[in-house]
Amino acid sequence: MEPDQYWRLPSGSQFDWRKWDDDCVVFNPHSGSTHLLSEAGAAVLFALRDAGQPMTIKQMALYFSDGANENNRADDLTIQLETSLAEFERIGLVERLAEQSAL
């Protein structure tokens, strides 16, 4: 994945969310699918929702790292974000944008 690739929730998405303890369920009325997410997975989607604008993986990693300058942790987090975003894209919960169209 390109580090400068922008990600967002699909344009016009109207997801229904329910959160309990460590789990979250999201219903996508566009596809009619319901997905059970881990707390970490839900946090990624909530970050994109709350940002109000598309974010890169690098921006998300900074958001979740709490400012820590640990390279290994940042690398691990980047890998986890790439994996999560690829899966969320596959099931229609996020979309990838070209850098130019995100601005």
C-alpha positions in Angstrom: 0.0 0.0 0.0 1.1 3.5 -0.7 1.8 5.5 2.5 0.4 8.6 1.0 -2.9 6.9 0.0 -5.9 8.6 1.5 -8.7 6.6 3.2 -12.2 7.5 4.2 -15.6 6.1 5.0 -17.5 5.7 1.8 -19.1 8.9 0.5 -22.6 9.2 1.8 -22.3 6.2 4.1 -24.9 5.9 6.8 -23.6 3.1 9.0 -25.5 2.0 12.0 -23.2 1.3 15.0 -23.6 -0.6 18.2 -20.7 -0.9 20.7 -20.4 -3.2 23.7 -17.3 -3.5 25.9 -14.6 -4.7 23.5 -16.8 -5.4 20.4 -18.6 -3.3 17.9 -21.2 -4.2 15.3 -21.6 -2.1 12.2 -24.5 -2.4 9.7 -24.0 -1.2 6.2 -27.4 -0.5 4.7 -25.9 0.0 1.3 -24.8 -3.7 1.2 -27.2 -5.1 3.7 -24.2 -6.6 5.6 -23.5 -6.6 9.3 -20.0 -6.9 10.6 -18.6 -7.7 14.0 -15.5 -5.7 14.7 -12.8 -5.9 17.4 -12.2 -2.8 19.5 -9.1 -2.0 17.5 -11.0 -2.4 14.2 -13.8 -0.2 15.4 -11.3 2.5 16.5 -9.9 2.7 13.0 -13.4 3.3 11.6 -14.3 5.8 14.3 -11.0 7.7 13.7 -11.9 8.0 10.0 -15.5 9.0 10.9 -14.4 11.6 13.5 -11.6 13.1 11.4 -14.1 14.7 9.1 -11.6 14.3 6.2 -9.6 11.5 4.5 -6.5 10.3 6.3 -3.4 8.5 5.3 -2.0 5.4 7.1 0.8 7.6 8.4 -1.7 10.1 9.8 -3.7 7.3 11.4 -0.5 5.8 12.9 0.4 9.1 14.5 -3.2 9.5 15.8 -3.0 6.0 17.5 0.6 6.2 18.6 -0.1 8.9 21.2 3.1 10.7 20.1 5.4 7.9 21.0 8.6 7.9 18.9 9.2 4.1 19.0 10.0 3.0 15.4 9.1 -0.6 16.0 5.7 0.3 17.4 5.0 2.6 14.5 6.0 -0.1 12.0 3.8 -2.7 13.7 0.9 -0.2 13.9 1.3 0.6 10.2 1.2 -3.1 9.3 -1.9 -3.5 11.4 -3.6 -0.5 9.8 -2.7 -1.7 6.3 -4.3 -5.1 7.1 -7.4 -3.6 8.6 -7.9 -1.1 5.9 -7.5 -3.7 3.1 -10.1 -5.9 4.8 -12.5 -3.0 5.4 -12.1 -1.9 1.8 -12.9 -5.5 0.7 -16.2 -5.5 2.7 -17.2 -1.9 1.7 -16.6 -0.1 5.0 -13.8 2.2 3.7 -12.7 3.5 0.4 -9.2 4.4 -0.9 -8.7 7.7 -2.7 -6.0 9.0 -4.9 -4.0 11.7 -3.2 -5.2 14.4 -5.6 -8.9 13.6 -5.1 -8.7 13.7 -1.3 -7.7 17.3 -1.2 
